[in-house]
Amino acid sequence: MEQDALKKKIEETVKSNPIVIFMKGTKEFPMCGFSARAVQVLQTLKKPIFDIDVLSDDPLWGALEEYTQWPTVPQIFINGEFVGGCDIVTELHERGELEKMAQ
């Protein structure tokens, strides 16, 4: 699939799911500490989390980096908006702001 088609797929995914995490591994079996921590934080929201394993889809990972201009994963979207990575969602959660964003 070409980059534009992949970016369209990313956009459709983040717009049709309230919480999306592009990560290494899955929410059940994270493959890195940052992905695991981000999933833990997102689970506190008590909402469905749509997870996508970028390790199993290298072209998608490249398109994701172009789409967000963010070079690392995990990448978290809430209500169609790119929020950031593990550190950012953790900080937002600690300040009580993540819960407001997810409403």
N, C-alpha and C positions, 0 to 999 in steps of 0.2 A: 504494500500500500504506500502511496506517495505521501510526502510530508503534509501537503494541504489536506488530504483526506484524513490523515491521522489527527491533525489539529481539529478538524471538524468533529471527528469522533470524540476527542477529548472534550470539546465544548458541549456537545450533546450530552455526554456523561455527566459533567459537572452541573449542567443546567437541569437535568432530570432527577438528580439525587441530592437530598438536603446536605449530606456529609459525604465527601469523597476523599479518600487518601490513596495517593500513588506512593507505593512503598516497596521496600525490598522484602519479599515474602508476602504472606497473607496475614490478616488480622488474627487468625488462629495460630499461625506459625511464622512470626516475624523473623527475618533473616539478619537484622542488625539492631543494635540497642536503641538507635534513634527512632526507628520504625516502631519498635516495641513500646517505647515510652510515649510516642505520639498516640498510638492506639489506646494505651491506658488512659491518657487524658481525654481522648474523644469518647471513650466508654462512659465517662462520668456524666456525659450529656444525656444518657439514656435514650438515644435515638439510633435508628439504623445507620450503620456505617458501610458504605460501598467501597470495597478495597480492590485495588488493581496492583498486581505484582509486576513491577517494571523489569525484574530480572528475567522473566519469561518472555518478554517482548522488547527486544533491544531497539527496533525502529520507533516504537511508541515512546520509549524513554527519551530518545533524541528529539522527537516532535514535542514532547512535554517541556523539555528545556527551552525550546524555541517559543512555545506558547506562553510560558510564564516568565521567561528570561531569568530563571532560577536554576543554578547548576546542580543542586543536590536534591536527594530524596531523604525523607518523605516530603511530599508536597500535599498540603491539605486545602480543600475547598469547602466552604460553608455557604449554603444558599447561593451557589453559582459564582461566588467570589473567591479568588485566590487569597488565602490567609497567610501562608508561609510554611515553614518547616517545624520541626520538633521544638526548638527553643522558643519560637514565637508563640505557638499554641500553648506551651507550658506557661509562659509569662502571662498570656491572656487569661488562662485558667486561674492562675494564682491571684490575679487582680479582679477576678469575677466577671471579666468582660466576655469571655468565650461563651458563657451561658446565654448572655444577651444576644450575641451574634447568631446563635443557633435557634433562636425563637422564630 
